[in-house]
Amino acid sequence: MDRNTVGLISATALFVVYAIFAATSSLPPSTSPGNWSGLSIVADGVILILLGYGVFYFWSVRT
C-alpha cells in the first residue's frame, strides 16, 4: 500500500473511533461547547481526519 492509502485508512479509523466516542461521551465537542449538534461532531471529525492524515503521511514519508 502506498502512503495515501495508509493515510486514508488511518484517518477513517480515527473518525470511526471519534464518532463512537462522541456518541457515548457527555463531553461537549471543542468546536461548539455544550452543544451536541451533528454539525459540531462532523467539524471535530474533519479536524481529527486532517490531523491524523497529516501525521501518518509524514510518518510514512520518513520510513
C-alpha positions as MATLAB code, in Angstrom:
seq = 'MDRNTVGLISATALFVVYAIFAATSSLPPSTSPGNWSGLSIVADGVILILLGYGVFYFWSVRT';
ca = [
       0.000    0.000    0.000;
       1.183    3.499   -0.723;
       1.173    6.230    1.894;
      -2.037    7.806    0.583;
      -3.929    4.564    1.195;
      -2.409    4.170    4.647;
      -3.263    7.764    5.499;
      -6.840    7.377    4.319;
      -7.371    4.146    6.271;
      -5.824    5.675    9.384;
      -7.928    8.822    9.114;
     -11.098    6.786    8.609;
     -10.300    4.646   11.641;
      -9.697    7.786   13.718;
     -13.035    9.220   12.608;
     -14.899    5.995   13.472;
     -13.310    5.896   16.923;
     -14.139    9.566   17.414;
     -17.738    9.111   16.263;
     -18.231    6.278   18.762;
     -16.632    8.376   21.493;
     -18.742   11.407   20.595;
     -21.940    9.380   20.636;
     -21.235    7.875   24.060;
     -19.485   10.791   25.770;
     -21.009   13.627   27.773;
     -18.150   15.979   26.889;
     -19.035   18.806   24.505;
     -17.122   18.996   21.205;
     -14.379   21.591   21.064;
     -15.941   23.391   18.102;
     -19.177   24.224   19.925;
     -19.008   23.835   23.709;
     -22.093   22.399   25.348;
     -23.927   21.687   22.094;
     -24.068   18.137   20.745;
     -25.251   19.028   17.264;
     -24.350   16.770   14.364;
     -22.506   19.630   12.693;
     -20.102   20.091   15.598;
     -19.349   16.358   15.685;
     -18.587   16.440   11.955;
     -16.417   19.547   12.375;
     -14.352   17.887   15.118;
     -14.172   14.743   12.988;
     -12.836   16.670    9.999;
     -10.184   18.296   12.196;
      -9.153   14.870   13.506;
      -9.078   13.406    9.992;
      -6.783   16.191    8.787;
      -4.503   15.799   11.808;
      -4.430   12.020   11.534;
      -3.826   12.057    7.794;
      -1.007   14.566    8.194;
       0.677   12.578   10.956;
       0.543    9.264    9.098;
       1.531   10.896    5.809;
       4.684   12.456    7.221;
       5.455    9.329    9.243;
       5.263    7.207    6.098;
       7.486    9.637    4.198;
      10.177    9.257    6.865;
      10.135    5.449    6.825;
];
